[in-house]
Amino acid sequence: MRGAIRKAGKLRRILPIHEKWWAKFDLLRILVRRDLEARYKGSILGNFWPLLNQLSQLLIYTYVFSVILKVKLNLKALPDNNFTFGLWLFAGLLPWIAFSGGLIQAASSVVSQPNLVKKVVFPLALLPLISIFSAFIESSFGLMALIVFVAVNSHTLPSTLALLPLIWLPQILLTAGLAYLAAGLTVFLRDIPQTLGVLLNIWMYLTPIIYPASAIPQEWRNWVFWVNPMTAIVEVYRDLVLVGEVKHWGEWGVASTIAIAVFFGGFWCYQRLRPGFADVL
């Protein structure tokens, strides 16, 4: 613990960031930790429940698509078997679970905290981020399990794992931008979380998560890759963890650009709507 504190102090001295932003970062870290502790407080397995939920989805989808429907893959880096399909499927589910779970929870982050909204000194911009980072951290348990499974299946680990932060950044920015927009609108339109759940179900099946991108008709494939940023995020995630080389740099660049635009657009809408939060709540 003391070593971590010393490292944090050195990082503060190196990075040219104002002290007030460090204070907000510390507050966000504390709130995320409290949120994670509160979710499974009193349960025996605690924070292992997210991993179990992710693994249960993995088993169900693997059985349906690999055993029953016999969907085949062609990954040179891994042997062709049902376990490989499960790894491929899990690698696509992880970023989606973090994205959809964080977004749905963040949509109600403002209306569920009226006491904090009415406190003038509380930075309301942090509220949607709490659920996003909590969901992201929960998905990291699944990522660690995935890396272990890949090592067991292929007896090696790709060096591209070191590039994972490159895909985490657009994923978090995209989620945060949509979360800011949804959280702000939910204060005035309480149907937003339910509508968001329906839209995310549709969005999931428009993204090649449980089926390979090669199954998409050729005339639609470019639209799915270049317009849907989650497609690029999922595919690059698989490139980094399973394949060992990035085959979708162009799509990653477009997805990152879209994510940045969505983030600033969503945050701008949130800031414009924020003065009315206290009056409505």
C-alpha positions as a Markdown table, in Angstrom:
| # | Residue | x | y | z |
|---|---|---|---|---|
| 1 | Met | 0.0 | 0.0 | 0.0 |
| 2 | Arg | 2.8 | 2.4 | 0.9 |
| 3 | Gly | 4.6 | 1.6 | -2.3 |
| 4 | Ala | 1.4 | 2.4 | -4.3 |
| 5 | Ile | 1.1 | 5.7 | -2.5 |
| 6 | Arg | 4.7 | 6.6 | -3.3 |
| 7 | Lys | 4.2 | 5.7 | -6.9 |
| 8 | Ala | 1.0 | 7.8 | -7.1 |
| 9 | Gly | 3.0 | 10.7 | -5.6 |
| 10 | Lys | 5.7 | 10.4 | -8.2 |
| 11 | Leu | 3.1 | 10.2 | -10.9 |
| 12 | Arg | 1.5 | 13.5 | -9.7 |
| 13 | Arg | 4.9 | 15.2 | -9.8 |
| 14 | Ile | 5.6 | 14.0 | -13.4 |
| 15 | Leu | 2.3 | 14.6 | -15.0 |
| 16 | Pro | 1.4 | 18.3 | -15.6 |
| 17 | Ile | -2.2 | 18.0 | -14.2 |
| 18 | His | -3.7 | 20.6 | -11.9 |
| 19 | Glu | -4.3 | 19.5 | -8.3 |
| 20 | Lys | -8.1 | 19.9 | -8.6 |
| 21 | Trp | -8.2 | 17.2 | -11.3 |
| 22 | Trp | -6.2 | 14.9 | -9.1 |
| 23 | Ala | -8.7 | 15.5 | -6.3 |
| 24 | Lys | -11.6 | 14.6 | -8.7 |
| 25 | Phe | -9.7 | 11.4 | -9.8 |
| 26 | Asp | -9.2 | 10.4 | -6.1 |
| 27 | Leu | -12.9 | 11.0 | -5.5 |
| 28 | Leu | -13.9 | 9.0 | -8.5 |
| 29 | Arg | -11.6 | 6.1 | -7.4 |
| 30 | Ile | -13.2 | 6.1 | -3.9 |
| 31 | Leu | -16.8 | 6.2 | -5.4 |
| 32 | Val | -16.0 | 3.3 | -7.8 |
| 33 | Arg | -14.5 | 1.2 | -5.0 |
| 34 | Arg | -17.6 | 1.9 | -2.8 |
| 35 | Asp | -19.9 | 1.0 | -5.7 |
| 36 | Leu | -18.1 | -2.3 | -6.3 |
| 37 | Glu | -18.2 | -3.1 | -2.6 |
| 38 | Ala | -21.9 | -2.2 | -2.2 |
| 39 | Arg | -23.0 | -4.4 | -5.2 |
| 40 | Tyr | -22.2 | -7.7 | -3.6 |
| 41 | Lys | -22.1 | -6.8 | 0.0 |
| 42 | Gly | -23.1 | -9.7 | 2.2 |
| 43 | Ser | -22.8 | -12.3 | -0.6 |
| 44 | Ile | -20.4 | -15.3 | -0.2 |
| 45 | Leu | -18.7 | -15.0 | -3.6 |
| 46 | Gly | -18.6 | -11.2 | -3.6 |
| 47 | Asn | -17.1 | -9.7 | -6.7 |
| 48 | Phe | -16.6 | -13.1 | -8.3 |
| 49 | Trp | -20.2 | -13.0 | -9.3 |
| 50 | Pro | -19.5 | -10.9 | -12.4 |
| 51 | Leu | -17.0 | -13.5 | -13.6 |
| 52 | Leu | -19.5 | -16.3 | -13.0 |
| 53 | Asn | -22.1 | -14.4 | -15.0 |
| 54 | Gln | -19.7 | -13.9 | -17.8 |
| 55 | Leu | -18.7 | -17.5 | -17.8 |
| 56 | Ser | -22.3 | -18.6 | -17.8 |
| 57 | Gln | -23.0 | -16.6 | -21.0 |
| 58 | Leu | -19.8 | -18.0 | -22.5 |
| 59 | Leu | -21.1 | -21.6 | -21.9 |
| 60 | Ile | -24.6 | -20.9 | -23.2 |
| 61 | Tyr | -23.4 | -19.2 | -26.4 |
| 62 | Thr | -20.7 | -21.7 | -27.0 |
| 63 | Tyr | -23.1 | -24.6 | -26.7 |
| 64 | Val | -25.7 | -23.0 | -29.0 |
| 65 | Phe | -23.5 | -21.7 | -31.7 |
| 66 | Ser | -20.6 | -24.1 | -31.7 |
| 67 | Val | -22.2 | -27.4 | -30.7 |
| 68 | Ile | -25.8 | -27.1 | -32.1 |
| 69 | Leu | -25.4 | -24.6 | -35.0 |
| 70 | Lys | -21.7 | -25.8 | -35.6 |
| 71 | Val | -20.4 | -22.3 | -36.5 |
| 72 | Lys | -16.8 | -22.7 | -37.7 |
| 73 | Leu | -13.8 | -20.3 | -37.3 |
| 74 | Asn | -10.4 | -20.1 | -39.0 |
| 75 | Leu | -7.9 | -18.8 | -36.4 |
| 76 | Lys | -4.4 | -19.6 | -37.3 |
| 77 | Ala | -3.1 | -18.8 | -33.9 |
| 78 | Leu | -5.4 | -21.3 | -32.1 |
| 79 | Pro | -6.5 | -24.9 | -32.7 |
| 80 | Asp | -9.9 | -25.4 | -34.4 |
| 81 | Asn | -12.1 | -26.8 | -31.6 |
| 82 | Asn | -15.1 | -25.9 | -29.5 |
| 83 | Phe | -12.9 | -24.5 | -26.8 |
| 84 | Thr | -11.3 | -22.1 | -29.3 |
| 85 | Phe | -14.8 | -20.9 | -30.4 |
| 86 | Gly | -15.6 | -20.3 | -26.7 |
| 87 | Leu | -12.4 | -18.2 | -26.4 |
| 88 | Trp | -13.3 | -16.3 | -29.5 |
| 89 | Leu | -16.8 | -15.7 | -28.3 |
| 90 | Phe | -15.6 | -14.7 | -24.8 |
| 91 | Ala | -13.2 | -12.2 | -26.3 |
| 92 | Gly | -16.1 | -10.5 | -28.1 |
| 93 | Leu | -18.5 | -10.6 | -25.1 |
| 94 | Leu | -16.1 | -8.9 | -22.7 |
| 95 | Pro | -16.0 | -5.5 | -24.2 |
| 96 | Trp | -19.7 | -5.6 | -25.0 |
| 97 | Ile | -20.6 | -6.6 | -21.4 |
| 98 | Ala | -18.5 | -3.7 | -20.1 |
| 99 | Phe | -20.0 | -1.3 | -22.6 |
| 100 | Ser | -23.7 | -2.3 | -22.2 |
| 101 | Gly | -23.6 | -2.9 | -18.5 |
| 102 | Gly | -21.9 | 0.4 | -17.7 |
| 103 | Leu | -24.1 | 2.3 | -20.1 |
| 104 | Ile | -27.4 | 1.0 | -18.7 |
| 105 | Gln | -26.4 | 1.6 | -15.1 |
| 106 | Ala | -25.0 | 5.0 | -15.9 |
| 107 | Ala | -28.3 | 6.1 | -17.4 |
| 108 | Ser | -29.9 | 6.2 | -14.0 |
| 109 | Ser | -26.9 | 7.5 | -12.2 |
| 110 | Val | -28.2 | 11.1 | -11.8 |
| 111 | Val | -31.9 | 10.3 | -10.8 |
| 112 | Ser | -30.7 | 7.7 | -8.3 |
| 113 | Gln | -28.5 | 10.2 | -6.4 |
| 114 | Pro | -30.8 | 13.3 | -5.8 |
| 115 | Asn | -28.9 | 14.1 | -2.6 |
| 116 | Leu | -25.6 | 14.5 | -4.4 |
| 117 | Val | -27.2 | 16.4 | -7.2 |
| 118 | Lys | -28.5 | 19.1 | -4.8 |
| 119 | Lys | -25.0 | 19.5 | -3.2 |
| 120 | Val | -23.4 | 22.5 | -4.9 |
| 121 | Val | -19.9 | 21.3 | -4.2 |
| 122 | Phe | -20.2 | 17.8 | -5.7 |
| 123 | Pro | -18.8 | 17.4 | -9.2 |
| 124 | Leu | -21.8 | 15.9 | -11.0 |
| 125 | Ala | -19.7 | 15.0 | -14.0 |
| 126 | Leu | -18.4 | 12.0 | -12.0 |
| 127 | Leu | -21.8 | 10.4 | -11.5 |
| 128 | Pro | -22.1 | 8.6 | -14.9 |
| 129 | Leu | -18.4 | 7.6 | -14.8 |
| 130 | Ile | -18.9 | 5.5 | -11.6 |
| 131 | Ser | -21.0 | 2.8 | -13.2 |
| 132 | Ile | -18.8 | 2.8 | -16.3 |
| 133 | Phe | -15.5 | 2.2 | -14.5 |
| 134 | Ser | -17.2 | -0.3 | -12.1 |
| 135 | Ala | -18.4 | -2.3 | -15.1 |
| 136 | Phe | -15.0 | -2.0 | -16.8 |
| 137 | Ile | -13.2 | -3.3 | -13.7 |
| 138 | Glu | -15.7 | -6.2 | -13.4 |
| 139 | Ser | -15.0 | -7.2 | -17.0 |
| 140 | Ser | -11.2 | -7.2 | -16.1 |
| 141 | Phe | -11.9 | -10.4 | -14.1 |
| 142 | Gly | -13.2 | -12.0 | -17.3 |
| 143 | Leu | -10.2 | -10.7 | -19.2 |
| 144 | Met | -7.7 | -12.3 | -16.8 |
| 145 | Ala | -9.6 | -15.6 | -17.1 |
| 146 | Leu | -9.6 | -15.3 | -20.9 |
| 147 | Ile | -5.8 | -14.8 | -20.9 |
| 148 | Val | -5.3 | -17.9 | -18.8 |
| 149 | Phe | -7.6 | -19.9 | -21.1 |
| 150 | Val | -5.6 | -18.7 | -24.2 |
| 151 | Ala | -2.3 | -19.6 | -22.5 |
| 152 | Val | -3.6 | -23.1 | -21.7 |
| 153 | Asn | -5.1 | -23.7 | -25.2 |
| 154 | Ser | -2.2 | -22.3 | -27.3 |
| 155 | His | 0.7 | -22.8 | -24.8 |
| 156 | Thr | 1.7 | -19.2 | -25.5 |
| 157 | Leu | 0.5 | -15.6 | -25.1 |
| 158 | Pro | 0.6 | -13.0 | -27.9 |
| 159 | Ser | 2.8 | -10.0 | -27.4 |
| 160 | Thr | -0.1 | -7.8 | -28.6 |
| 161 | Leu | -1.6 | -8.0 | -25.2 |
| 162 | Ala | 0.5 | -5.0 | -24.3 |
| 163 | Leu | -1.6 | -3.0 | -26.8 |
| 164 | Leu | -4.9 | -3.6 | -25.0 |
| 165 | Pro | -5.0 | 0.0 | -23.6 |
| 166 | Leu | -5.3 | 1.2 | -27.2 |
| 167 | Ile | -8.7 | -0.4 | -27.5 |
| 168 | Trp | -9.8 | 0.4 | -23.9 |
| 169 | Leu | -9.5 | 4.1 | -24.6 |
| 170 | Pro | -12.1 | 4.4 | -27.4 |
| 171 | Gln | -14.3 | 1.8 | -25.6 |
| 172 | Ile | -14.4 | 4.0 | -22.4 |
| 173 | Leu | -14.8 | 7.3 | -24.4 |
| 174 | Leu | -17.7 | 5.8 | -26.4 |
| 175 | Thr | -19.4 | 4.5 | -23.3 |
| 176 | Ala | -18.9 | 7.7 | -21.3 |
| 177 | Gly | -20.2 | 9.9 | -24.1 |
| 178 | Leu | -23.4 | 7.9 | -24.5 |
| 179 | Ala | -23.7 | 7.6 | -20.7 |
| 180 | Tyr | -23.5 | 11.4 | -20.3 |
| 181 | Leu | -26.2 | 11.8 | -22.9 |
| 182 | Ala | -28.5 | 9.1 | -21.4 |
| 183 | Ala | -28.0 | 10.2 | -17.8 |
| 184 | Gly | -28.8 | 13.8 | -18.6 |
| 185 | Leu | -31.9 | 12.9 | -20.6 |
| 186 | Thr | -33.2 | 10.4 | -18.0 |
| 187 | Val | -33.7 | 13.3 | -15.5 |
| 188 | Phe | -36.3 | 14.7 | -17.9 |
| 189 | Leu | -37.5 | 11.5 | -19.7 |
| 190 | Arg | -37.7 | 8.5 | -17.3 |
| 191 | Asp | -38.2 | 6.1 | -20.2 |
| 192 | Ile | -34.6 | 6.4 | -21.4 |
| 193 | Pro | -33.2 | 3.4 | -19.5 |
| 194 | Gln | -35.9 | 1.1 | -20.8 |
| 195 | Thr | -35.5 | 2.4 | -24.3 |
| 196 | Leu | -31.8 | 2.0 | -24.0 |
| 197 | Gly | -32.1 | -1.6 | -23.0 |
| 198 | Val | -34.1 | -2.3 | -26.2 |
| 199 | Leu | -31.7 | -0.4 | -28.4 |
| 200 | Leu | -28.7 | -2.3 | -26.9 |
| 201 | Asn | -30.3 | -5.6 | -27.6 |
| 202 | Ile | -30.6 | -4.6 | -31.3 |
| 203 | Trp | -27.1 | -3.1 | -31.3 |
| 204 | Met | -25.6 | -6.4 | -30.0 |
| 205 | Tyr | -27.0 | -8.4 | -32.9 |
| 206 | Leu | -25.9 | -5.8 | -35.4 |
| 207 | Thr | -22.3 | -6.3 | -34.0 |
| 208 | Pro | -20.4 | -9.5 | -34.9 |
| 209 | Ile | -20.1 | -10.8 | -31.3 |
| 210 | Ile | -21.8 | -14.2 | -31.4 |
| 211 | Tyr | -21.3 | -14.7 | -35.1 |
| 212 | Pro | -18.2 | -14.1 | -37.3 |
| 213 | Ala | -17.9 | -11.0 | -39.4 |
| 214 | Ser | -17.5 | -13.2 | -42.4 |
| 215 | Ala | -21.2 | -14.2 | -42.0 |
| 216 | Ile | -22.2 | -10.6 | -42.8 |
| 217 | Pro | -23.2 | -10.1 | -46.5 |
| 218 | Gln | -20.4 | -8.4 | -48.4 |
| 219 | Glu | -22.6 | -5.4 | -49.4 |
| 220 | Trp | -23.3 | -4.7 | -45.7 |
| 221 | Arg | -19.9 | -5.6 | -44.2 |
| 222 | Asn | -18.3 | -2.2 | -44.7 |
| 223 | Trp | -21.2 | -0.4 | -43.1 |
| 224 | Val | -21.0 | -2.7 | -40.1 |
| 225 | Phe | -17.3 | -2.1 | -39.7 |
| 226 | Trp | -17.0 | 1.6 | -40.4 |
| 227 | Val | -20.3 | 2.9 | -39.0 |
| 228 | Asn | -20.6 | 0.7 | -35.9 |
| 229 | Pro | -17.7 | 1.5 | -33.6 |
| 230 | Met | -18.3 | -1.5 | -31.4 |
| 231 | Thr | -17.6 | -3.8 | -34.3 |
| 232 | Ala | -14.1 | -2.4 | -34.6 |
| 233 | Ile | -13.6 | -2.5 | -30.8 |
| 234 | Val | -14.7 | -6.2 | -30.7 |
| 235 | Glu | -12.6 | -7.2 | -33.6 |
| 236 | Val | -9.4 | -5.5 | -32.5 |
| 237 | Tyr | -10.0 | -6.9 | -29.0 |
| 238 | Arg | -9.9 | -10.4 | -30.6 |
| 239 | Asp | -6.9 | -9.5 | -32.7 |
| 240 | Leu | -4.9 | -8.5 | -29.6 |
| 241 | Val | -5.9 | -11.4 | -27.4 |
| 242 | Leu | -6.3 | -14.3 | -29.8 |
| 243 | Val | -4.7 | -13.6 | -33.2 |
| 244 | Gly | -1.5 | -11.8 | -32.1 |
| 245 | Glu | -1.7 | -9.2 | -34.8 |
| 246 | Val | -3.9 | -6.3 | -35.5 |
| 247 | Lys | -5.8 | -6.6 | -38.8 |
| 248 | His | -8.2 | -3.7 | -38.3 |
| 249 | Trp | -6.1 | -0.6 | -37.7 |
| 250 | Gly | -8.2 | 1.5 | -40.1 |
| 251 | Glu | -11.4 | 0.5 | -38.4 |
| 252 | Trp | -9.8 | 1.2 | -35.0 |
| 253 | Gly | -8.9 | 4.7 | -36.1 |
| 254 | Val | -12.4 | 5.4 | -37.3 |
| 255 | Ala | -13.9 | 3.9 | -34.2 |
| 256 | Ser | -11.6 | 6.1 | -32.0 |
| 257 | Thr | -12.6 | 9.2 | -34.0 |
| 258 | Ile | -16.3 | 8.4 | -33.5 |
| 259 | Ala | -15.7 | 7.7 | -29.8 |
| 260 | Ile | -14.0 | 11.0 | -29.2 |
| 261 | Ala | -16.8 | 12.8 | -31.1 |
| 262 | Val | -19.5 | 11.0 | -29.1 |
| 263 | Phe | -17.7 | 11.7 | -25.8 |
| 264 | Phe | -17.5 | 15.4 | -26.3 |
| 265 | Gly | -21.0 | 15.6 | -27.8 |
| 266 | Gly | -22.5 | 13.6 | -24.9 |
| 267 | Phe | -20.6 | 15.6 | -22.3 |
| 268 | Trp | -21.7 | 18.9 | -23.9 |
| 269 | Cys | -25.3 | 17.8 | -23.7 |
| 270 | Tyr | -24.9 | 16.8 | -20.1 |
| 271 | Gln | -23.4 | 20.1 | -19.2 |
| 272 | Arg | -26.2 | 22.0 | -20.9 |
| 273 | Leu | -28.9 | 19.9 | -19.1 |
| 274 | Arg | -27.2 | 20.0 | -15.7 |
| 275 | Pro | -28.6 | 23.3 | -14.4 |
| 276 | Gly | -32.1 | 21.8 | -14.4 |
| 277 | Phe | -31.2 | 18.6 | -12.5 |
| 278 | Ala | -31.8 | 19.9 | -9.0 |
| 279 | Asp | -35.2 | 21.6 | -10.0 |
| 280 | Val | -36.5 | 18.4 | -11.5 |
| 281 | Leu | -35.3 | 16.0 | -8.8 |
